Each structure stands twice: as C-alpha cells, then as structure tokens.
C-alpha cells in the first residue's frame, strides 16, 4: 500500500511537495523523505503531531526520546505510518528544527497500490522555493479577564485564609 501525501510549508507563498511512501514505512523514513525533498540536511530535531480536521495539535511523535522517563514519548523509528494515518485520520503536523520552527501541514491525499519499477519514497511533485529563513509564527494566547478567572475558580485574591494551603508552606 502506498500513501500519497502533500506536505505544505506554513507560509504565505505556495511551497509544497507531493511524496509517495509505503504505508509500512516508519515516521523516521517519512521525516527523511520530507527533509530531503525540501533541501534540509536532516540534522535538526523534529516531531510529528497527530491532528484533527482543524489542524489542532495532538500527540507528539519525536525523532528521539528526550523525556525524563524511558519510553515517555513515541519515537519516529518505532511508529509506522499505517498506525497513525488512514482514510479517517488524514492529517499530521510536522515541525523541523525547533530553533527556527519550520512548520508543515501534512495531508494524506490518496492511498494506492505500489507501481512496479518505482522506488519509494518517491518525490512526485515539487512546487515553490523554500525561503532563506523560517516564516515568523505569531503565537496568540486567549486573554482571560481577571473577573472570569475568579468566577471560574471561585477565588477571592484578598481572602488568604480560605486558599486551602498554608501560606508559609516552604
């Protein structure tokens, strides 16, 4: 089974690659195909994130396990494409180089049979040039009014006697 993906750089300009890869390949194989198709050297940290139809970030799947506890996160070399992507779950986010935050939207476009004589992964189509620097990201947090916070948690910041902890706890 062959998965055909479109990988789109999150930028104002149209920059994308169409890649075919075997469903039985690991996410590390897919990571390598993506970095090569966009001209990166592949030496930076990267992660895939499961996502929903609104591109909201879900579970992280890392290139390396950097968690404090063994087996704390899923890693790319042990995660197969067919285990996280199918006809129902078609989208992933991919972030390469956490210092520059190259961010890509990855979407399964088609599932096909392997073609004889074709080597996979296969770069089917390339459109646009990657910019010299990663596009700026604007991270916007939802603003919470103080009144809303106090109402939601039933807190009075002036009432220290009822905060449920000893104010001299340390």
C-alpha positions as CSV (number, residue, x, y, z in Angstrom):
1,X,0.0,0.0,0.0
2,X,1.3,3.4,-1.0
3,X,0.4,6.7,0.8
4,X,0.5,9.8,-1.3
5,X,1.0,12.9,0.8
6,X,1.0,16.7,0.2
7,X,3.4,18.5,2.6
8,X,2.8,22.2,2.7
9,X,5.1,24.7,4.3
10,X,3.2,27.1,6.6
11,X,3.9,30.3,4.8
12,X,2.2,32.9,2.7
13,X,3.8,31.6,-0.5
14,X,2.8,28.3,-2.0
15,X,5.6,25.9,-1.1
16,X,4.7,22.2,-1.1
17,X,5.9,18.7,-2.1
18,X,3.9,15.6,-3.0
19,X,5.6,12.5,-1.8
20,X,4.7,8.8,-2.2
21,X,5.8,6.4,0.6
22,X,5.0,2.9,1.6
23,X,2.4,2.7,4.4
24,X,4.6,0.2,6.2
25,X,7.5,2.8,6.5
26,X,8.3,4.5,9.8
27,X,7.8,8.1,10.5
28,X,11.6,8.4,10.6
29,X,11.6,7.3,6.9
30,X,8.9,9.9,6.2
31,X,10.9,12.5,8.1
32,X,14.0,11.7,5.9
33,X,11.9,12.0,2.7
34,X,10.5,15.3,3.8
35,X,13.8,16.9,4.8
36,X,15.4,15.8,1.5
37,X,12.6,17.0,-0.6
38,X,12.8,20.5,0.9
39,X,16.6,20.6,0.9
40,X,17.3,20.4,4.6
41,X,20.3,18.4,5.8
42,X,18.1,16.5,8.3
43,X,20.4,17.1,11.3
44,X,18.0,19.1,13.4
45,X,15.4,17.8,15.9
46,X,11.9,17.2,14.5
47,X,8.5,16.0,15.6
48,X,5.2,14.9,14.0
49,X,2.0,15.7,15.7
50,X,-1.3,14.0,15.3
51,X,-4.0,16.5,14.5
52,X,-7.7,16.7,13.8
53,X,-9.6,18.3,10.8
54,X,-8.9,21.8,12.3
55,X,-5.1,21.2,12.4
56,X,-5.2,21.3,16.3
57,X,-2.1,19.6,17.7
58,X,-2.4,16.2,19.3
59,X,0.1,13.6,20.4
60,X,3.8,14.3,19.7
61,X,5.9,11.7,18.0
62,X,9.6,12.7,18.4
63,X,12.7,11.9,16.4
64,X,14.4,11.0,19.6
65,X,13.1,10.3,23.1
66,X,14.2,13.3,25.2
67,X,11.7,12.7,28.0
68,X,12.8,12.2,31.6
69,X,11.4,8.7,31.8
70,X,12.2,5.8,29.5
71,X,9.5,5.3,26.8
72,X,8.0,8.6,27.9
73,X,7.0,9.5,24.3
74,X,6.6,7.7,21.0
75,X,9.5,8.0,18.6
76,X,9.5,8.1,14.8
77,X,11.7,5.0,14.3
78,X,9.2,2.8,16.2
79,X,6.0,4.3,14.7
80,X,4.6,3.2,11.4
81,X,2.7,5.4,9.0
82,X,-0.2,2.9,8.7
83,X,-0.6,3.0,12.5
84,X,-1.3,6.7,12.7
85,X,-2.7,7.7,9.3
86,X,-5.6,6.2,7.4
87,X,-8.7,7.2,5.4
88,X,-10.3,8.7,8.5
89,X,-7.2,10.3,10.1
90,X,-5.5,12.1,7.2
91,X,-3.6,15.0,8.8
92,X,-0.4,15.5,10.6
93,X,1.7,18.5,11.6
94,X,5.5,18.3,11.1
95,X,7.9,20.6,12.8
96,X,11.6,20.6,11.8
97,X,14.4,22.5,13.6
98,X,12.9,23.7,16.9
99,X,15.1,26.8,16.9
100,X,13.6,28.0,13.6
101,X,10.3,26.2,13.8
102,X,9.8,25.1,10.2
103,X,6.2,24.0,10.3
104,X,4.5,21.9,7.7
105,X,0.9,20.7,7.3
106,X,0.9,17.1,6.0
107,X,-2.2,15.6,4.5
108,X,-2.9,12.2,3.0
109,X,-4.2,12.7,-0.5
110,X,-4.5,9.2,-1.8
111,X,-3.9,5.5,-1.0
112,X,-2.8,3.5,-4.0
113,X,-1.1,0.3,-5.0
114,X,2.7,0.2,-5.5
115,X,3.8,0.6,-9.1
116,X,6.4,-1.9,-10.5
117,X,9.7,-0.2,-11.1
118,X,9.1,2.7,-8.7
119,X,11.4,3.2,-5.8
120,X,9.7,4.6,-2.6
121,X,9.8,7.1,-1.1
122,X,9.2,9.0,-4.3
123,X,9.1,12.8,-4.7
124,X,6.2,13.1,-7.2
125,X,5.9,16.9,-7.4
126,X,7.7,20.0,-6.1
127,X,6.3,23.5,-6.1
128,X,7.8,26.7,-4.8
129,X,11.1,27.5,-3.2
130,X,11.7,27.3,0.5
131,X,12.6,30.8,1.9
132,X,16.0,31.6,3.4
133,X,14.5,31.8,6.9
134,X,11.6,30.0,8.5
135,X,8.4,32.0,8.4
136,X,7.6,34.0,11.5
137,X,5.0,32.4,13.8
138,X,2.5,34.5,15.7
139,X,1.5,32.7,18.9
140,X,-1.6,34.3,20.3
141,X,-3.0,33.3,23.7
142,X,-6.6,33.7,24.6
143,X,-6.9,36.6,27.0
144,X,-8.7,35.8,30.3
145,X,-10.3,38.6,32.2
146,X,-9.5,38.6,36.0
147,X,-13.2,38.5,36.8
148,X,-13.7,35.4,34.6
149,X,-10.8,33.6,36.3
150,X,-12.1,34.5,39.8
151,X,-15.6,33.4,38.9
152,X,-14.5,30.1,37.2
153,X,-12.4,29.0,40.2
154,X,-14.4,30.8,42.9
155,X,-11.4,32.7,44.2
156,X,-11.1,35.9,46.0
157,X,-7.5,37.1,45.9
158,X,-7.9,39.1,49.1
159,X,-9.2,36.1,51.1
160,X,-5.9,34.4,52.1
161,X,-7.5,32.4,55.0
162,X,-9.5,30.2,52.6
163,X,-6.9,29.3,49.9
164,X,-6.6,25.7,51.1
165,X,-2.9,25.8,51.8
166,X,-0.6,27.1,54.5
167,X,0.8,30.4,53.3
168,X,4.1,29.5,55.0
169,X,4.3,26.2,53.2
170,X,8.0,26.5,52.4
